[in-house]
């Protein structure tokens, strides 16, 4: 039987991720200072600076998600992201019926989503693959997959921020953070995503635009003293994710995960799923 891969350091969560840990060590280790003055410039620079690191580890929370049928609840998640390769490895902790739990593992690649379900797969297979771009790709799934990682929101802020308002400042774990509300122009972000040949991100933004009459999305960004994003939070219109919040734990701890062997992967299109969603298949519901 194939073994599900898990990178070193991504321990299973034993409780909901209701609090977030600020980057005390990373703030001291990374050089540079935060920008001052124009909030729009400060926030876009922080997003770009965060996107330029090699690795990131973060916690994820979802508020009011509609991915899973009741009474399944998402307690939280944890992940590691390699910005050089675009590979994200994540797990979600789910609370199922009768007090049981499930850890749902998945990979996000530049244009492919891989998920390890609880249900039975063909012999020797451990992962379902879904194309996020190209002919026949599902834009809703693209928005869901990309919305489960912070890069979508970071890219949108870096590319499409139109206006920024200061929400206030706070000190958490002795680290000063400035909170901003950012209005993102989705059409501008989509144009940049296409120019950058970011097919999965572009498909996700297309879905957001289709579901957003204003063509705008609001993103909350917390910027640390060294000028990195410590936390980012947004809705992904048309995805059913609810409000996704990403709290960064480290920008310096390496992530050396690799893709699962092709022999362990089966395309979603080749499976008989009786009209069930990918998330229903993942939980065996």
NUVOVEX-208799 format. One record per residue (C-alpha): x, z, y; residue in three letters. Coordinates in steps of 0.1 Angstrom, whole numbers, padded with zeros to 4 digits, always signed. Example, Ala and Ser with C-alpha at 12.3 -4.5 7.8 and 13.67 -1.06 7.14 Angstrom:
+0123+0078-0045ala/+0137+0071-0011ser/
//
This chain:
+0000+0000+0000unk/+0013-0009+0035unk/+0024+0019+0057unk/+0011+0023+0092unk/+0040+0023+0116unk/+0044+0051+0142unk/+0073+0054+0167unk/+0093+0085+0168unk/+0081+0109+0195unk/+0044+0100+0195unk/+0031+0131+0179unk/-0006+0134+0170unk/-0028+0151+0195unk/-0044+0183+0184unk/-0066+0188+0215unk/-0082+0167+0242unk/-0059+0154+0269unk/-0078+0171+0297unk/-0047+0180+0318unk/-0018+0158+0326unk/+0019+0166+0328unk/+0037+0154+0358unk/+0071+0138+0357unk/+0093+0168+0367unk/+0123+0156+0347unk/+0118+0120+0354unk/+0114+0126+0391unk/+0148+0143+0392unk/+0165+0117+0369unk/+0153+0085+0387unk/+0169+0077+0420unk/+0152+0065+0451unk/+0129+0080+0476unk/+0092+0075+0484unk/+0082+0052+0512unk/+0065+0066+0542unk/+0043+0051+0569unk/+0020+0023+0558unk/-0001+0034+0528unk/-0006-0001+0516unk/+0031-0008+0515unk/+0038+0026+0499unk/+0013+0021+0471unk/+0022-0015+0463unk/+0059-0006+0463unk/+0052+0023+0439unk/+0033+0001+0415unk/+0061-0025+0416unk/+0087+0001+0411unk/+0069+0016+0381unk/+0065-0019+0366unk/+0103-0024+0369unk/+0112+0006+0346unk/+0123-0001+0310unk/+0100+0023+0292unk/+0071+0046+0299unk/+0052+0072+0279unk/+0018+0083+0290unk/-0014+0100+0281unk/-0048+0083+0283unk/-0083+0097+0289unk/-0116+0078+0290unk/-0146+0091+0307unk/-0180+0077+0296unk/-0167+0050+0273unk/-0192+0028+0254unk/-0168+0014+0228unk/-0181+0035+0199unk/-0215+0044+0187unk/-0229+0079+0192unk/-0219+0106+0183unk/-0182+0093+0182unk/-0163+0107+0211unk/-0129+0098+0225unk/-0108+0129+0230unk/-0078+0112+0245unk/-0047+0092+0236unk/-0010+0089+0239unk/+0013+0058+0240unk/+0047+0043+0246unk/+0052+0011+0265unk/+0082-0013+0266unk/+0081-0032+0299unk/+0108-0056+0287unk/+0089-0069+0258unk/+0053-0061+0268unk/+0048-0041+0236unk/+0025-0010+0238unk/+0020+0013+0209unk/-0009+0037+0212unk/-0032+0060+0194unk/-0067+0074+0203unk/-0079+0107+0189unk/-0116+0104+0180unk/-0142+0130+0171unk/-0165+0117+0144unk/-0197+0131+0129unk/-0198+0166+0114unk/-0167+0177+0132unk/-0143+0153+0115unk/-0116+0134+0133unk/-0099+0101+0132unk/-0066+0089+0147unk/-0069+0052+0157unk/-0036+0033+0160unk/-0032+0000+0178unk/-0006-0023+0194unk/-0009-0043+0225unk/+0012-0074+0228unk/+0014-0099+0257unk/-0015-0120+0243unk/-0025-0102+0210unk/-0042-0069+0201unk/-0035-0053+0168unk/-0056-0024+0154unk/-0053-0004+0122unk/-0089+0004+0111unk/-0103+0030+0089unk/-0123+0005+0069unk/-0111-0014+0039unk/-0090-0046+0045unk/-0077-0072+0020unk/-0050-0060-0003unk/-0017-0055+0015unk/-0032-0056+0050unk/-0031-0027+0074unk/-0038-0044+0108unk/-0064-0066+0124unk/-0052-0091+0150unk/-0072-0104+0179unk/-0061-0131+0203unk/-0066-0121+0239unk/-0062-0156+0254unk/-0066-0192+0246unk/-0094-0212+0230unk/-0121-0190+0215unk/-0106-0157+0228unk/-0131-0130+0237unk/-0127-0120+0274unk/-0146-0087+0268unk/-0120-0077+0241unk/-0092-0088+0264unk/-0105-0065+0291unk/-0109-0036+0266unk/-0074-0041+0251unk/-0056-0046+0284unk/-0077-0018+0300unk/-0063+0007+0274unk/-0028+0004+0289unk/-0018+0011+0325unk/-0002-0022+0332unk/-0035-0039+0340unk/-0042-0015+0368unk/-0005-0014+0380unk/-0004-0052+0381unk/-0037-0054+0400unk/-0025-0030+0426unk/+0009-0047+0430unk/-0007-0082+0432unk/-0041-0077+0448unk/-0042-0045+0469unk/-0062-0053+0501unk/-0067-0019+0516unk/-0056+0017+0509unk/-0069+0050+0521unk/-0052+0084+0517unk/-0072+0109+0497unk/-0048+0138+0502unk/-0018+0155+0488unk/-0013+0181+0461unk/+0015+0199+0443unk/+0014+0199+0405unk/+0041+0215+0384unk/+0061+0219+0417unk/+0060+0181+0422unk/+0043+0168+0454unk/+0019+0139+0449unk/+0001+0117+0473unk/-0033+0104+0462unk/-0046+0070+0474unk/-0077+0049+0469unk/-0069+0013+0466unk/-0093-0017+0470unk/-0081-0045+0448unk/-0090-0082+0453unk/-0095-0094+0418unk/-0093-0131+0427unk/-0059-0126+0442unk/-0048-0106+0412unk/-0060-0133+0389unk/-0041-0160+0407unk/-0009-0140+0405unk/-0015-0133+0368unk/-0019-0170+0361unk/+0012-0178+0381unk/+0031-0152+0361unk/+0018-0167+0329unk/+0003-0133+0319unk/-0024-0148+0297unk/-0038-0115+0283unk/-0039-0099+0318unk/-0055-0130+0333unk/-0082-0130+0306unk/-0090-0093+0314unk/-0092-0100+0351unk/-0115-0130+0345unk/-0139-0106+0327unk/-0137-0081+0355unk/-0145-0108+0380unk/-0175-0120+0360unk/-0188-0084+0359unk/-0180-0074+0395unk/-0203-0090+0422unk/-0180-0079+0450unk/-0149-0093+0434unk/-0132-0059+0441unk/-0122-0029+0420unk/-0113+0005+0432unk/-0082+0022+0418unk/-0069+0057+0424unk/-0031+0060+0425unk/-0010+0092+0427unk/+0025+0085+0440unk/+0054+0110+0434unk/+0082+0119+0459unk/+0107+0094+0443unk/+0081+0066+0449unk/+0068+0061+0413unk/+0032+0061+0401unk/+0026+0095+0384unk/-0010+0088+0375unk/-0034+0058+0379unk/-0071+0057+0373unk/-0097+0029+0374unk/-0128+0014+0359unk/-0125-0020+0341unk/-0157-0038+0349unk/-0174-0055+0320unk/-0153-0037+0294unk/-0173-0006+0284unk/-0142+0015+0287unk/-0157+0037+0314unk/-0131+0053+0337unk/-0095+0050+0322unk/-0069+0075+0335unk/-0032+0072+0327unk/-0009+0101+0333unk/+0028+0092+0329unk/+0050+0116+0309unk/+0084+0099+0311unk/+0101+0068+0324unk/+0134+0075+0308unk/+0128+0082+0271unk/+0134+0050+0252unk/+0108+0034+0230unk/+0122+0012+0202unk/+0091+0003+0183unk/+0087-0031+0167unk/+0057-0053+0157unk/+0042-0048+0123unk/+0053-0073+0096unk/+0032-0105+0097unk/+0024-0099+0060unk/+0004-0068+0069unk/-0018-0085+0096unk/-0051-0102+0091unk/-0069-0121+0119unk/-0103-0108+0129unk/-0118-0143+0127unk/-0110-0144+0090unk/-0130-0112+0082unk/-0166-0110+0074unk/-0178-0083+0097unk/-0215-0089+0098unk/-0217-0089+0136unk/-0201-0055+0139unk/-0178-0050+0168unk/-0141-0044+0163unk/-0145-0008+0173unk/-0173-0003+0147unk/-0150-0018+0121unk/-0122+0004+0132unk/-0142+0036+0126unk/-0161+0023+0095unk/-0194+0028+0113unk/
//
